Amino acid sequence: MNAAVPGPVLVFGAGAVGCWIGGCLQAAGVPVTFVGRPHVLDALRAHGLTLTDLDGGRRDVAPAALQLALEVPEGSRPALVLLCVKSGATAEAAATLARRLPAGTQVVSTQNGVSNAALAQAHALPLTVRAGMVPYNVAALAPGHYHRGTSGTLAAHDDAALRPWAPVFAAAGVPLQLHADMNPLLWGKLLLNLNNAVNALSGLPLRAQLLQRDYRVCMAALIEEALTALQAASIAPARLTPLPAAALPVVLRLPTPLFRLLAARLLRIDAKARSSMADDLARGRPTEIDALCGEVMRLAQAHGVTAPVNARIADLVRAWPGDRRTRSGAELRADLGLR
């Protein structure tokens, strides 16, 4: 790597996103410590890291080259922390980092939702927490094998301490753009992430799900409610797809042949991609529904509008432990009260 590396990186919450980004950095020569669950670390010890993507790229990191830990190692002084835990674990994770790391340590939240960086900062006052945004889908295909199934560019809040990292991330093949205001980007990503619940309840890979109009009608209704709430709050979401946010519900409701034509770049998803919420339901883990549909519901309530479809699908996801059935597009559409 030609770029000067400011120091070691700590991935806190080594799941799909943490292993992908951290693994790319490690493969490029950046020293990375992965802190994660025992089953993830056991797989990495046995198999190392295999990183593939929809462009045909492949990177491998041998088990012996990985630094793995169940907890933040004593005396750690990372130059950068990537906070990659699920949204529901943010407060606890931030408090743990605050106890273990020196004051002023730079932390970037790579989590879904719009509130995690602020929540983490509130529970880790000595540290410097910045919002980040991961635009692409990463799926675990096998133990130690993580696959990026969609495209996009990492983003984070602009900070003088983060600027030296931009060339490092670029050299590692995970370009990082810094932005003065992350709120539009976070809301723009959240609009797309509203499909996570639809995908999880469909039981299908992302691309196959998006090619069925009934599922797209469900996604369109979720996004439409969010756009109404955002307009009431005077928030303009960033455009993260070739389509402006306001056009998404219209295009999603089109007949599939026309949707294929107009949304070709939106459909640049390989057959392996699926939502992280689908993985969570399959493994019986808590989901991030409160950080996605729940965020829309709270924004709507705060500004005098409603989001009943987001509320209904949130209830379906929360009911999953007792009602573990996937739904056809027509069934989900009926459950959400959509004609």
Helices and strands as residue ranges (DSSP letters): E 9-12, H 16-27, E 32-35, H 38-47, E 49-53, E 58-61, G 63-65, E 67-69, E 80-83, G 87-89, H 90-100, E 106-109, H 116-123, E 128-133, E 138-142, E 145-148, E 154-157, H 165-171, E 176-179, H 183-193, H 195-202, H 206-210, H 213-232, G 245-247, H 248-252, H 256-262, H 276-283, H 289-302, H 308-318, G 320-322, H 329-335
